Amino acid sequence: MATSGAGEGGSSLNGIVSEIEQKQFTDLPAELLEYILCFPVLKHVDICNVSCSCKRLHDVCHGRGKVWGHQYKLRWPRLQKHYRQNECCDWLKEYRTRHTVGLQIRRTVVSISQRFFTEVVLGDSFAEIESLGAPEHFCEDELLSILNSDRRKSLTLKYYAKKILYFLRQKNILRSLKMFLEQPAEQQLALEGALLVDQYCNPLADVSLDGISSQLEEITDKIKKMLRIKNPSHPSLRVTQGDCFAVDDFDLQRQVVVTLNAVLYEQLQYKGNECDYYNPLNSYIHQVLLRRTGIPISLSVLYMTLARKLGVQLEPVNFPNHFLLRWCQQQRGSGDIYDFAYIDAFGKGKQLTAKECEYLIGHQVTADYYNAISTTEVLLRMVGNLLNIGKRGISSLREGNEKSYQLLRDSLDLYLTINPDNVQYLLLQARLYFHLGIWPEKVLDILQHIQALDPSQHGAVGYLVQHTLEHIQHKKQPVEPEVKRRSAPEHLELQYSVGLIMKHKRSGYNCAIYGWDPKCTMSQEWITTMRVHQLSSGANQPFYNVLVQDGTCRYAAQENLEPHSAPLEIAHPEVGRYFSEFHDSHYVANEELQTRYPEDMAETLGTVRDLYHRLMPSSVQQESPNGPEGPSQENQDSQENQGSQENQGSQENQGSQENQDTMPT
């Protein structure tokens, strides 16, 4: 019986095993198959192969299913914010579109780098990205992917990707600013306008209204906490985020202002930046919150916003040289300037009388300067400050600093968006574009607009029209790039080559060589100004174009340069324009630069080998056969520019630009 039972049980078990063995992978439930196919080790190529193997797996991997949704989210996680949670869409179609856009973007960026190498700044070439007709968030995501790749490689690709991303984001921010300006004046909040200015000048920074509002709420909570100790029943304590109300009682308003001052200036240590007044960071709201310092207008916007959240209405005052806020001490609607206290947010919230305001700037003003102004006027004042800082930077010795040119361009864009018919700044914008050799067609449009607004400008307009037309004609006749071979007889005195990391013997700055001339090619005026004749070989020696750690481009004599003892990366915004990679101890010239200096890279490799690699211990050589790992990038304090030169020898600035050093207030 036992034997018989065992036989029956064995037969049953064998049947189950046989049945299991007959089941295939595709017989598993669809949910389990989806789970398996969503394993992170599987890539999109694997999913394509699986879906082609049979109808069952093809159905499991359908476009709207979990498998392709997982692949999409795994490869492009930044894009998830553009979809609602559990949103059902054709993920396979989205994947294909995003993949195709990525290939198109990379081809376009490479094409731009080849065609616009000699341009000082890119112009309408960015329109090529828009002409792709691709979803904007796909374009931006691919550009960010390029920028976030290996830090030392693909420098040229990153350089142009960054410029394109800069352009695309600025275009969107400008659109938002126009929509903001179309709102009724009473709905325009100074903070939102100031934030748009901040975003436009810093389009690559992570700056959002939500982020700024969150920081301001934290400060507001601190003020409420202190206010609760002084007056537990204060009406401002009952206000929740987003509520709009006003405290009418003057004593209750005073309690808010006193507490605001205590928290902002004593507890949080906010202060006016007297030591570095002309730094543009002082005008950007996100930097004011980060560094807890600013200039009168930026601190006033912050102060006014916090007061408003607590029920105290303050008004901006466009006081000359020092922006102020006014606080009504009498019945609302009073027009008497003596019925207001004037708050100096730059001076730790000090309250001034009308007469004391005049003492602040050292001269008398008319009653009009005490009037409240609109948000639009606040933005014009803020942008005007940035504009003057940009002009100040260009007119100083740091002429090779592209940051000043970019700041001037950005602030002009903003100013003319707010006030499009300002002839003075339209003319300045036309001169700037002409000086940089960019957007000649747009220059003609600007000049035509100026002529329509103010015919008396025909002299300046005519001059610029003539030379702009010549520039357009010149661009239609492309010139072959000059090729410099170091083997030529006139180049035998050259000691250094493109890509080497150098140190200036006198000024001490670190730099990278991106070009050279056998003799100094600058004007006699420049040679005299820079005291080149005091050098032992004067102007009759090789001179090198160098990218300096402080962001400037300079022209240095050979006798003033020496190879750096410990080569390091140069944190210069134009590095990617000339070099494709930083390779341990030197930069590798990109294709465009190698075309102009075809024999330099071999010379650079030989110099690097002689200077650095032969001095390495054998153990280090085994670990790194290409040379020692360069030290990490250092953020050095910039020294004063000793004779900086814009690398492309740009034209002399045409016309009289307004160079007065107007103080940003």
Buried (B, 14 or more C-beta within 10 A) or exposed (E): EEEEEEEEEEEEEEEEEEEEEEEEEEEBEEEEBBBBBBEEEBEBEEBEEBBEEEEBBEEBBBBEBBBBBBBBBEBBEEBEEEBEEEEEEBBBEBBBBBBEBBEBBBEBBBEBBBBBBEBBBBBEBBEBBEEBEBBBBBBBBBBBBBBEEEEBEBBBBBBBBBBBBBBBBBEBBBEBBEEBBEEEEEEBBBBBBBBBBBBBBBBEEEBEEEEBBEBBEEBBEBBBEBBBEEBEEBBBBEBEEEEEEEBEEEEBBBBBBBBBBBBBBEEBEBBBBEEEBBBBBBBBBBBBBEBBBBBBBBBBBBBBBBBBBBBBEBBBBBBEBBBBBBBBBEEEEEEEBEBBBBBBBBBBBBBBEBEEBBEBBEEEBEEEBBBBBBBBBBBBBBBBBBBBBBBBBBBBEBBBBBBBBBBBBBBBBBBBBBBEEBBEBBBBBBBBBBBBBBBBEBBBEBBEBBBEBBEEBEEBBEBBBEBBEEBEEEEEEEEEEEEBEBEEEEBEEBBBBBBBBBBBEEBEBBBBBBBBBBEBEBEEEBBEEBEBEEBEBBBEBBBBBBBBBBBBBBBBBBBBBEBBEEBBBBBBBBBBBBBBBBBBBBBBBBEBBBBBBBBBBEBBBEBBEEBBBEEBEEEBBEEEEEBBEBEEBEEBEBBEBBBBBBBBEBEEBBBEBEEEEBBBB
